[in-house]
Structures are given as structure tokens and as C-alpha cells.
Amino acid sequence: MEFLEGILYMMWRGLAIGVIISAPMGPVGILCVQRTLEKGRKTGFFTGVGAALSDLFYCLLTGFGLSFIEDFLKANQNAIQIIGSVVLVVFGVYLFRSNPARTLKKPEASRSSRRRDVLQGFLFTFSNPLIIFLIIGLFARFNFLLPEISLPHYIIGFTFIFLGALLWWWVVSFFIDKVRSHFNLRSMWLINKIIGCVIMVFALVGIITAVTGMASAHGREPVYMNSTRGFGLLGDSGERGAPLVIDNAGADTIIRFLPLDRAEEFSFSFRAANLHNRSGKSYPHVLRDGRTAKVSHPSWGVAVKGAGHMLEFILATADDPRDELRLTAVDVCAYIDGRPAAESRITAGISFFDGENSFRLRRDAGKYTLLGGDRQYHPILSVDAPDLQPDSVGFIVAPGAALSLDHMTVAVTAERMPDARLEVSHFANPDVRASYFNRSTDLMEGEWEIFDRSFEDSRLRPGGEYRLAVVRSREGYNLIYISGAEKNGSSWIPGMDKGYLHTTSFRNVFDVTWLDPAGQPLDGEIKAQFGAPDILTLQFVDHASTLRLRKTKNYGKQ
């Protein structure tokens, strides 16, 4: 993009974003109207200036990638909404009880402090930090953050966001001031009452929404445990950034549980590797009589217990290095209260020895299902146990095994869970993605999102603002869906395959398979080309359409 072209690109987008951020007639808009009617156009406009400064502040936070603020807001948005709503209630009561006869003057005679007007507008807008989510959506909608845009362009863009907001408040204060002469003292008194009530209604709706959100989320928020957050009651890894290792060199099986609070439905996801599971090797452990014994491929498992019952899924690698014809496999056996309930043998899609695999144990309508694999979740084993009401979930480590655990998520939820028949990648978990991509040296691997497109409407229609993970495979790369689907949005589940990039004889050029939610490929020839700076262009040849993706995170890559 040429320098002048970039300036024009950012000018009109910044202006549009500034106007759209300010346009919703929320509490600060009502305050601007009230101040204009009561004290004149300048007071109303400078109140809007304060609001514009607050909007610019949140735009800068979003634009410069302070993601920890977004995470904080997501984690505490209900509490923040309650606090902001209480502030609005107090102001609404004050405005409802105020007497305009004490403050109503001609605009030119008003002694209102401009600094105070600006500060009031700033604080009124600043008290609602949830606006950052609107800004994130607008930045994505207007493709405001592009990898080829330089710092001078961004300075111009943010300047025009501020100017767009000022333009809106200038128009509002100008229009309200023009009709101000039609209001007498009684009508001003009535307007104060009405605006005070409207602000209180805004606030009460916010409080009710936040309290309802807290009630519905109670006991349903996922609990994340990993090498940076810690592993809760399971133990301490001993070193920040390291997985939790349960090394059983003793004679008794180790069992460690986490509470589930009597969950009706839950999903427990984690990454695990049995470090003592190499082909042709055996590992020592101490027997009860003090002697030392060795075991090959010691077993481990995941278990659920509740109301005096326990369900165990035990995994053990079946491998004989002396027999070339015997197929390596993982034998999985389920036990209910120590009695065999089901079994299966896994011969593909899993790392058989000491490599990491991802697993998910879930309960849905009384049925327990274990899924797992080295790259995708494959159905492993299902057991019907409607009488087992779970209150704990955890791990079983047999003597001689050393189980490495990381990226655990305990989610007690009533939300729709993936069908066990679907192959859902563990890269849907943000912790798994971060851990994998931070170790990757492949420039194409990472998280990508759509930032522009050119679609022929009569042939192809956009399905949404997709966010995808690109992960290397044997044939090229897998495109894994993360979020953003609008068309058939309810059919898409994070972790499903969105497509595949197949390598060709040309460097950084790929043949593409683009999938719908049912796993059916889009007809026609599709090509992709990877180019700097971190741009992936998909050309739908037969549909005369183009889609460009940009990498959103570079993780540890240089």
C-alpha cells in the first residue's frame, strides 16, 4: 500500500469509527443533551469532547494489543457493569431531583468550567469499559489493523477517530441548541425528570443483566489449569512454566481428584504424556516388600467418582518390539466400581509412546465419553452410567508410570457439546494453541483472521469473519475453525476442520480444500499463496472470488 493511499485509507475509516462509537444515544449522549439544554451549546459540546477522549483512550488500548485488558474485562464484565450501573443510578437520582431554576441561564452567561465539562464527559464514558468490545468489532469490520500499515498511518487513523467523535458531538450540540429556545422553565424541569428516569432505567437494566449473567454463569465458568496458572489441588509442578508430572515410583496406584460440585454435565480436557512409555524399555518401582521391580508400558487413566461409585478409563500401550508383525496399539478399558464395563483398541490417530496426546472426558445425559488423539479428538470409548452423579474427576497413575499433565480445562456447562462422532481438534483450546505455536518455527503456523475479501455475490457468499488456526500436517496444513462463523453459525464447533492446504511443486503455493459444517468440500478450483508480511491469499478460481487472511499472533517466532 502506497503512503498516500494508506493515509486516505486510515482517514475515512478512522472518521467512520469515531462517529459510530459516539452515535449510540446512551447515558453520555443523554448527559450531553441535558447539559446543552440547561447550560448552552458549549457546555454540551465540551461534555462530548470528554467522551471523545475516553473513546480514543479505549481505541488506543485495543489498537496497541493490550489483550490482558480484554481478558480482564471478559472475566469481570458483570461486576464492572454493576459498578457502572450504580454510578448511573446515583446520577439519575441527582438529575431527577435537580431544580433547573437554580442553574438555567443564558449560554453566554454560563460560568460552567470547560475543564469540568470535559472531565464529566470523560468519566461518564470511562465508567463503561465494556465499550472496548464494540471497538474490537469495529476495528475488524473496517479492517483498521493491517500488517502493512505503518506507525504514521496509525497516528492519522487514531487522530481521525477522535475527529469523527468530535464531529458527532458538534452536530448533536448544534441541533439541540437550535431547539433550546422552545423550552421554558417547566419544560426544562420535566426534561430533567424524564432524562433522570431514562438514565435510571439504563442503570437498572444493566444491574439486572449483570446479576442474571452471574447467576447463569455460577458453577459454569471453565476452570483453566496449566503450567502458568498452576494445577490446583492436583499438585505443584515445582517450576513455573513446567507441566505437572505425577511420577509413581512406589508400590500403590496414585489417584488424584478435582471437585466438580455435583455436575450434571461437564467436560474435562487436558494434555497428557506417559513419560515412562518408550518402546523396548522398562521402568523401576518399589514393591510393598521393599524389592525393586521393572514394568514396561505402565498404565494410567482418568476417572470420575460420585455417591460412592467410580468410573475409570485405563490406558495401556500394547507393543512388542520383538514382533515386527504385531501392530502397536493403545488398549482402553472402562471399569465401574472395579468391574469391566467396556473396552476398545486404538491403532491410529494417537501418539503411542511418550509423546503428548490431548484428551476430553465428558458427561452428557448420563453417558461418559472419552475422546483423544495427537492432533484431533477421536472417539475412544463410551460408557452409559446414568446412576453415577459425578462430584470429582481426576487421574490414575499405576506403579512405574510418570504422567505429564498440562492445559487442563474443567467446564461444568449446559452448552452444546461436540458430537462424539466429530473429529474435533484440541487446538480449539487457546492454551494448547499458545503452547504449540510458541514452540513452532514454521512461519505459516499460527492464528489467522479475515481482513478483506472480494466476493462475486452471484457465485459465492461470505460465511462470516472466520478466525482459524493453521497447523502443519503431513500433506501441508490443516485449517482449524476457532470462531466467527455467521452462516450456519450454530453448526460450527471450535476445533472442527475448516479446510486443508495441500503442498504443490511451487513454494508457498497450495491447493485448497474448503469445507462446510458437514465436512463437504466446496466445488471448484481453489488456490492459496502465502506471502509477506503474514498474508495468506485464497483464490476461489471458479467463483471469481478472493479471500485474504492475516496472521493475528506471531507467538515466539522471529
C-alpha positions in Angstrom: 0.0 0.0 0.0 1.4 3.4 -1.0 2.0 6.0 1.7 -0.7 8.4 0.3 -3.1 5.6 -0.3 -2.5 4.4 3.3 -3.3 7.9 4.6 -6.6 8.1 2.7 -7.4 4.5 3.8 -7.0 5.4 7.5 -8.6 8.8 7.3 -12.1 7.7 6.2 -12.0 4.5 8.3 -11.0 6.5 11.4 -13.7 9.1 10.8 -16.4 6.4 10.4 -15.2 4.5 13.6 -15.2 7.7 15.6 -18.8 8.6 14.5 -20.1 5.1 15.1 -18.6 4.8 18.6 -20.2 8.1 19.6 -23.6 7.7 17.8 -25.5 5.3 20.2 -27.6 7.6 22.4 -26.6 6.0 25.7 -26.2 7.8 29.1 -23.4 10.0 27.9 -25.5 11.2 24.9 -28.4 12.0 27.2 -26.0 13.9 29.5 -24.8 15.9 26.5 -28.4 16.8 25.6 -29.2 17.8 29.1 -26.1 19.9 29.5 -26.8 21.7 26.2 -30.4 22.4 27.1 -29.5 23.6 30.6 -26.3 25.5 30.1 -25.8 26.0 26.4 -24.1 24.6 23.4 -20.5 25.0 24.5 -21.2 23.0 27.7 -22.8 20.2 25.8 -20.0 20.1 23.2 -17.2 20.1 25.8 -19.0 17.2 27.6 -18.8 15.4 24.2 -15.1 16.3 24.0 -14.6 14.4 27.3 -16.5 11.4 25.9 -14.4 11.5 22.7 -11.2 11.5 24.7 -12.4 8.4 26.7 -13.3 6.7 23.4 -9.9 7.5 22.0 -8.2 6.0 25.1 -10.0 2.7 24.7 -9.3 2.7 20.9 -5.6 3.1 21.7 -5.7 0.2 24.2 -7.3 -2.0 21.7 -5.1 -0.9 18.8 -1.8 -1.5 20.6 -2.8 -5.0 21.6 -3.2 -4.8 25.4 -5.0 -8.2 25.3 -4.7 -8.6 29.1 -7.2 -5.7 29.5 -9.6 -7.6 27.2 -9.2 -10.8 29.3 -9.8 -8.8 32.5 -12.9 -7.3 31.1 -14.2 -10.6 29.9 -13.5 -12.2 33.3 -15.1 -9.3 35.3 -17.6 -7.7 32.9 -20.6 -8.5 35.2 -19.0 -6.8 38.2 -17.9 -3.9 36.1 -21.4 -3.5 34.7 -22.9 -3.4 38.2 -20.4 -0.8 39.4 -21.0 1.4 36.3 -24.8 1.0 36.7 -24.7 2.0 40.3 -22.9 5.2 39.3 -25.7 5.8 36.7 -28.4 5.3 39.3 -26.8 7.9 41.6 -26.5 10.4 38.8 -30.1 9.7 37.6 -31.5 10.3 41.1 -29.5 13.6 41.3 -30.8 14.7 37.9 -34.3 13.7 38.8 -34.3 15.8 42.0 -32.4 18.8 40.5 -34.1 22.2 40.1 -33.3 23.8 36.7 -34.3 27.2 38.1 -31.0 27.2 40.1 -28.8 26.6 37.1 -30.7 27.7 34.0 -29.0 30.8 32.4 -28.4 32.2 29.0 -25.5 30.3 27.4 -23.3 33.4 27.3 -23.8 34.0 31.0 -22.9 30.4 32.0 -19.9 30.1 34.2 -19.6 26.4 33.7 -15.9 25.3 33.8 -14.8 23.8 30.4 -12.4 21.5 32.3 -15.2 20.3 34.5 -17.4 19.6 31.5 -14.7 17.7 29.7 -13.9 15.7 32.9 -17.6 14.8 33.4 -17.9 13.6 29.9 -14.6 11.6 30.1 -15.5 9.9 33.4 -19.1 9.2 32.3 -17.8 7.3 29.3 -14.8 5.9 31.0 -17.0 4.2 33.6 -18.2 1.8 30.8 -15.1 0.0 29.7 -17.2 -2.7 28.0 -17.2 -0.3 25.0 -13.9 -2.0 24.2 -15.8 -4.9 22.7 -17.6 -2.5 20.3 -14.2 -1.1 19.3 -12.8 -4.6 18.7 -15.8 -5.3 16.4 -15.4 -2.0 14.5 -11.7 -2.5 14.0 -12.4 -5.9 12.5 -15.3 -4.6 10.4 -13.3 -1.7 8.9 -10.0 -3.7 8.6 -8.4 -0.9 10.7 -5.4 -3.1 11.9 -3.4 -4.3 8.9 0.1 -5.7 8.9 1.2 -3.4 6.1 0.1 -0.2 7.8 2.9 1.8 9.4 3.0 3.9 12.6 2.4 7.3 10.8 -0.7 5.8 9.2 -2.0 4.6 12.6 -1.3 8.1 14.1 -3.5 9.6 11.3 -6.2 6.9 11.8 -6.5 7.4 15.6 -6.5 11.2 15.1 -9.5 10.8 12.7 -11.2 8.6 15.2 -11.1 11.5 17.7 -12.2 14.0 15.0 -15.1 11.7 14.0 -16.2 11.6 17.6 -15.9 15.4 17.9 -17.9 15.8 14.7 -20.7 13.8 16.1 -20.9 15.8 19.4 -20.6 19.1 17.5 -23.7 18.1 15.4 -25.6 16.9 18.4 -24.9 20.1 20.5 -25.6 22.3 17.5 -29.0 20.7 16.8 -30.1 20.7 20.5 -29.0 24.3 20.9 -31.2 25.3 17.9 -34.3 24.0 19.6 -33.3 25.1 23.0 -35.4 28.4 22.8 -38.6 26.3 22.5 -38.2 25.1 26.1 -39.4 27.1 29.2 -38.6 26.6 32.8 -41.3 24.0 33.3 -40.3 22.0 30.2 -36.7 22.0 31.5 -37.9 20.7 34.8 -39.9 18.0 33.0 -36.9 17.1 30.8 -34.7 16.7 33.9 -37.3 14.3 35.3 -37.5 12.3 32.1 -33.8 12.1 31.5 -33.2 11.2 35.1 -35.7 8.3 34.8 -34.2 7.2 31.5 -30.7 7.0 33.0 -32.0 5.1 36.0 -33.7 2.6 33.6 -30.5 2.2 31.7 -28.7 1.5 35.1 -31.4 -0.9 36.4 -31.4 -2.9 33.1 -27.6 -3.1 33.4 -27.7 -4.3 37.0 -30.4 -6.9 36.2 -28.5 -8.1 33.2 -25.2 -8.4 35.2 -26.9 -10.2 38.1 -28.7 -12.6 35.7 -25.3 -13.2 34.0 -23.7 -14.0 37.3 -26.5 -16.4 38.2 -26.4 -18.2 34.9 -22.7 -18.5 35.0 -22.5 -19.7 38.6 -20.7 -23.0 38.5 -20.5 -23.0 34.7 -17.3 -20.9 34.1 -14.5 -23.1 32.8 -11.6 -23.5 35.2 -8.2 -23.4 33.5 -5.1 -25.1 35.0 -1.8 -25.1 33.2 1.9 -24.5 33.6 1.4 -20.8 34.0 -1.7 -20.7 36.1 -1.0 -23.7 38.3 -2.7 -27.1 38.7 -5.0 -26.5 41.7 -5.5 -29.5 44.0 -3.6 -31.8 41.7 -0.2 -30.5 42.9 2.6 -28.2 42.1 4.8 -28.5 39.0 7.7 -27.2 41.1 8.8 -24.8 38.3 6.7 -22.1 36.7 6.1 -22.9 33.0 6.6 -26.6 33.5 3.9 -29.3 33.2 2.8 -31.2 36.3 4.5 -34.6 36.5 3.0 -37.4 38.7 5.9 -39.9 39.0 4.8 -43.1 40.6 7.9 -45.0 41.8 6.0 -46.7 44.7 4.0 -49.8 45.1 0.5 -48.3 45.2 -1.5 -46.7 42.4 -1.7 -42.9 42.8 -5.2 -41.3 42.4 -5.7 -37.5 42.5 -9.1 -35.8 42.1 -10.5 -32.3 41.4 -14.0 -31.3 42.6 -16.9 -30.9 40.2 -19.6 -29.6 42.6 -22.1 -32.3 41.7 -22.1 -31.5 38.0 -24.9 -32.9 35.9 -22.9 -32.3 32.7 -19.3 -31.5 32.4 -16.3 -31.6 30.0 -12.7 -32.2 31.2 -10.0 -31.5 28.7 -6.2 -32.0 29.2 -2.9 -32.8 27.5 -1.1 -35.9 28.8 2.1 -37.9 28.1 3.2 -41.1 29.9 7.0 -40.3 30.1 7.7 -44.0 31.1 6.3 -45.5 27.9 9.1 -45.9 25.4 9.2 -48.9 23.1 11.5 -51.7 24.4 12.2 -50.0 27.8 11.2 -50.9 31.3 10.9 -48.7 34.4 11.6 -49.4 38.1 9.3 -49.1 41.0 9.4 -50.3 44.6 7.2 -53.2 45.7 5.5 -53.4 49.1 8.1 -55.7 50.4 10.9 -53.2 49.5 12.2 -55.0 46.5 12.5 -53.3 43.1 10.7 -54.4 40.1 10.5 -53.1 36.5 7.5 -52.7 34.2 7.1 -52.0 30.5 4.3 -49.6 29.3 2.8 -48.9 32.8 -0.8 -47.8 32.6 -2.5 -44.6 33.6 -6.1 -43.4 33.4 -8.8 -40.8 34.0 -11.6 -41.4 36.5 -14.9 -39.9 37.7 -16.4 -40.6 41.1 -19.6 -39.6 42.9 -22.0 -41.0 45.5 -19.8 -43.9 46.4 -19.3 -45.0 42.7 -16.3 -44.6 40.4 -15.8 -44.9 36.7 -12.2 -45.5 35.4 -10.8 -45.3 31.9 -7.5 -47.1 31.9 -5.0 -46.7 29.0 -2.0 -49.0 28.3 0.2 -49.3 25.3 0.4 -52.7 23.6 3.8 -53.0 21.9 6.2 -55.9 21.4 9.5 -54.6 19.8 10.5 -58.2 19.1 7.5 -59.0 16.9 7.6 -57.0 13.7 4.1 -58.2 12.7 2.3 -57.2 15.8 0.5 -53.8 15.5 1.2 -51.2 18.1 -2.0 -50.0 19.8 -3.4 -48.5 22.9 -5.8 -50.7 24.8 -8.5 -48.7 26.7 -10.6 -50.4 29.4 -13.5 -48.9 31.3 -14.4 -50.1 34.8 -17.4 -49.2 37.0 -16.6 -49.9 40.7 -13.8 -52.2 39.6 -15.9 -54.3 37.3 -15.2 -54.2 33.5 -17.8 -52.2 31.6 -16.3 -51.6 28.1 -13.1 -51.8 26.1 -11.6 -50.7 22.8 -8.3 -50.7 20.9 -6.8 -47.6 19.2 -4.4 -48.2 16.4 -4.2 -44.8 14.7 -4.5 -41.1 15.4 -2.6 -41.2 18.7 1.0 -40.9 19.9 1.6 -44.5 21.2 4.6 -44.0 23.3 5.9 -41.0 25.4 4.5 -38.2 23.1 1.7 -35.9 24.1 -1.9 -36.5 23.3 -5.0 -34.4 24.0 -8.0 -35.9 25.8 -11.5 -34.9 26.6 -13.8 -36.7 29.1 -17.4 -35.5 29.0 -20.7 -36.4 30.6 -23.8 -35.9 28.5 -27.3 -37.2 29.5 -25.7 -39.9 31.7 -23.2 -41.1 29.1 -19.5 -40.7 29.6 -17.3 -40.4 26.5 -13.6 -40.3 26.3 -12.0 -38.7 23.2 -8.4 -38.2 22.4 -5.6 -38.1 19.8 -2.2 -36.5 19.0 -3.8 -33.8 16.7 -7.6 -34.3 16.8 -10.1 -35.6 19.3 -11.1 -39.1 18.1 -13.9 -41.1 19.9 -12.1 -43.7 22.1 -14.7 -45.2 24.4 -18.3 -44.5 25.7 -19.9 -45.9 28.8 -23.5 -45.5 30.0 -23.5 -44.8 33.7 -26.7 -42.7 34.5 -26.6 -43.6 38.2 -23.1 -42.1 38.6 -23.7 -38.5 39.6 -20.1 -37.0 39.4 -18.6 -34.9 42.1 -14.9 -35.3 41.2 -12.7 -36.0 38.2 -9.0 -36.9 38.2 -6.1 -39.2 37.2 -4.9 -42.7 38.0 -1.2 -43.4 37.7 -0.1 -47.0 38.0 3.3 -48.0 39.6 6.2 -47.3 37.3 4.3 -44.6 35.2 5.2 -41.0 35.1 2.3 -38.9 33.8 3.0 -35.4 32.4 -0.1 -33.1 32.5 -0.8 -29.7 31.1 -3.6 -27.5 29.7 -6.4 -28.8 31.8 -9.9 -27.3 31.5 -12.8 -28.2 33.8 -16.1 -26.9 32.3 -19.4 -27.6 34.1 -21.8 -26.5 31.4 -25.1 -26.9 29.8 -23.9 -25.6 26.5 -23.9 -27.7 23.3 -21.0 -30.1 23.3 -19.4 -31.6 20.1 -21.0 -34.8 18.8 -18.7 -37.7 19.8 -18.7 -38.7 16.1 -17.0 -35.5 15.1 -13.2 -35.2 15.0 -12.6 -32.0 16.9 -9.0 -30.7 17.2 -7.6 -29.9 20.6 -6.3 -26.7 19.1 -9.7 -25.2 20.0 -8.2 -24.8 23.4 -6.3 -21.4 23.5 -3.7 -22.8 26.0 -2.9 -25.7 23.6 -2.6 -23.3 20.7 -0.3 -20.9 22.6 1.9 -23.8 23.8 2.2 -25.4 20.4 2.7 -22.2 18.4 5.3 -20.8 20.8 7.4 -23.8 20.1 6.8 -23.8 16.3 9.4 -22.3 13.9 7.0 -22.6 10.9 6.1 -19.1 9.8 2.7 -20.3 8.5 1.6 -21.9 11.8 -0.4 -19.6 14.0 -3.8 -17.9 14.3 -5.2 -16.2 11.2 -8.3 -14.0 10.6 -10.1 -12.5 7.7 -9.3 -8.8 7.0 -10.6 -8.3 3.4 -12.4 -10.1 0.6 -13.6 -9.7 -2.9 -16.6 -11.9 -3.5 -18.8 -12.3 -6.6 -22.2 -12.2 -4.9 -23.9 -14.2 -7.6 -21.5 -17.1 -7.1 -20.2 -17.1 -3.6 -21.2 -15.5 -0.3 -19.1 -14.9 2.8 -19.8 -17.2 5.7 -18.5 -14.9 8.5 -15.4 -13.3 10.0 -13.6 -16.5 10.4 -10.7 -17.0 12.8 -8.6 -20.0 12.0 -5.6 -21.9 13.4 -3.2 -23.1 10.7 -1.3 -26.3 11.8 1.2 -28.3 9.8 0.2 -31.8 8.7 1.8 -34.5 6.6 0.1 -33.2 3.4 0.5 -29.5 4.1 -1.6 -27.6 6.6 -4.9 -28.0 8.4 -7.2 -25.0 8.7 -8.9 -25.4 12.1 -12.0 -23.3 12.9 -11.8 -21.2 16.1 -14.7 -18.7 15.8 -16.5 -16.1 13.6 -19.0 -18.2 11.6 -22.2 -16.4 10.8 -23.7 -18.6 8.1 -24.8 -21.8 9.8 -23.0 -20.5 12.9 -24.8 -23.0 15.2 -23.3 -25.9 13.2 -19.7 -24.8 13.7 -17.8 -26.0 16.8 -14.4 -24.7 17.7 -11.8 -27.3 16.7 -13.6 -28.5 13.6 -11.7 -28.7 10.3 -12.4 -25.7 8.0 -10.1 -26.9 5.3 -6.8 -28.1 4.2 -3.8 -26.7 2.3 -2.1 -29.2 0.1 1.5 -28.5 -0.9 2.4 -28.2 -4.6 5.6 -28.1 -6.7 5.6 -24.3 -6.2 7.0 -22.8 -3.0 4.3 -21.2 -0.8 1.5 -22.1 -3.2 -1.1 -24.6 -2.2 -4.2 -26.4 -3.4 -7.1 -25.8 -1.1 -10.0 -27.9 0.2 -12.6 -25.6 1.8 -15.2 -27.4 4.0 -18.7 -26.7 5.1 -20.0 -27.7 8.6 -21.0 -31.2 7.3 -17.4 -31.7 6.1 -18.3 -31.4 2.4 -15.8 -29.6 0.2 -16.7 -26.5 -1.9 -16.8 -27.3 -5.6 -14.3 -25.8 -7.9 -10.6 -25.0 -8.0 -9.2 -23.1 -5.0 -5.6 -21.9 -4.7 -3.7 -20.3 -1.8 -0.5 -18.4 -1.7 1.5 -17.4 1.4 3.3 -14.1 1.2 4.9 -11.5 3.4 4.0 -9.8 5.6 2.0 -12.7 7.0 -0.7 -12.7 4.3 -2.5 -15.8 3.1 -4.5 -15.2 -0.1 -7.2 -17.8 -1.1 -8.3 -17.6 -4.7 -11.7 -19.3 -5.5 -11.0 -19.5 -9.2 -14.3 -20.9 -10.4 -16.2 -18.5 -8.2 -14.3 -15.3 -9.2 -13.7 -14.5 -5.6 -10.8 -13.8 -3.3 -10.3 -14.1 0.4 -7.3 -12.8 2.3 -6.2 -13.8 5.8 -3.7 -12.1 8.1 -1.8 -13.7 11.0 -3.0 -12.2 14.3 -0.3 -13.6 16.5 3.3 -14.4 15.9 3.9 -16.0 19.3 7.6 -16.8 19.7 8.6 -16.5 16.0 11.2 -14.0 15.0 
